[in-house]
Amino acid sequence: MSNKQKYQDIFIKSLSISNKKFDENLKYNEIPEWDSIGHMTLISGLEEVFSISIETDDIVDFSSYKKGIGILKKYNINL
């Protein structure tokens, strides 16, 4: 499975959304599922699957699906 597919799957699983509801334009707090609890579940999932530890500033800055791709590049995760 590609890193991009893993990334998408983490979003779907962590936020408990359907494949149909998933969109690459997802942004924090734009859907009810991506609230503060969903956000931390998402971060935890990313850390576990990619075996990384995301810094606090990056957790706060992780405001959209697309923004997350750039943040993960800092951790040598290419999507």
C-alpha positions as CSV (number, residue, x, y, z in Angstrom):
1,M,0.0,0.0,0.0
2,S,1.3,3.4,-0.9
3,N,2.0,6.1,1.7
4,K,-0.7,8.2,0.1
5,Q,-3.3,5.4,0.5
6,K,-2.2,4.9,4.1
7,Y,-2.6,8.6,4.7
8,Q,-6.1,8.6,3.3
9,D,-7.1,5.5,5.2
10,I,-5.9,7.1,8.5
11,F,-8.2,10.1,7.8
12,I,-11.1,7.8,7.1
13,K,-10.5,5.6,10.1
14,S,-9.5,8.3,12.6
15,L,-12.4,10.6,11.8
16,S,-14.9,7.7,11.4
17,I,-16.1,9.0,8.0
18,S,-17.1,7.0,4.9
19,N,-15.1,6.8,1.8
20,K,-17.8,8.8,0.2
21,K,-17.4,11.7,2.7
22,F,-13.6,11.7,2.3
23,D,-12.3,14.6,0.2
24,E,-8.8,15.9,-0.3
25,N,-10.1,19.3,0.5
26,L,-11.0,18.4,4.1
27,K,-10.2,21.0,6.7
28,Y,-10.2,21.0,10.5
29,N,-13.6,21.9,11.9
30,E,-15.3,21.9,8.5
31,I,-16.9,18.6,9.3
32,P,-18.3,17.6,12.7
33,E,-16.0,14.5,12.8
34,W,-12.8,16.6,12.6
35,D,-13.1,18.3,16.0
36,S,-10.3,18.5,18.7
37,I,-10.8,14.8,19.6
38,G,-10.9,13.7,16.0
39,H,-7.7,15.8,15.5
40,M,-5.8,14.0,18.2
41,T,-7.0,10.6,17.0
42,L,-5.8,11.5,13.6
43,I,-2.4,12.6,14.8
44,S,-2.1,9.5,16.9
45,G,-2.9,7.3,13.9
46,L,-0.3,9.1,11.8
47,E,2.4,8.7,14.4
48,E,1.6,5.0,14.8
49,V,1.4,4.1,11.1
50,F,4.4,6.1,10.0
51,S,6.4,5.5,13.2
52,I,7.0,9.2,13.8
53,S,6.6,11.6,16.6
54,I,4.9,14.9,15.4
55,E,6.0,18.0,17.2
56,T,3.4,20.2,19.0
57,D,3.8,23.1,16.5
58,D,3.1,20.7,13.6
59,I,0.0,19.3,15.4
60,V,-1.4,22.8,15.8
61,D,-0.5,23.7,12.2
62,F,-2.1,20.5,10.8
63,S,-5.2,22.2,9.6
64,S,-6.2,20.3,6.4
65,Y,-5.5,17.2,4.5
66,K,-3.3,19.1,2.0
67,K,-1.4,20.9,4.8
68,G,-0.7,17.5,6.4
69,I,1.1,16.3,3.3
70,G,3.6,19.2,3.6
71,I,4.0,18.6,7.3
72,L,4.7,14.9,6.9
73,K,7.4,15.7,4.4
74,K,9.4,17.2,7.3
75,Y,9.3,13.7,8.8
76,N,10.5,12.1,5.5
77,I,7.1,10.7,4.7
78,N,6.5,11.3,1.0
79,L,2.9,11.0,-0.3
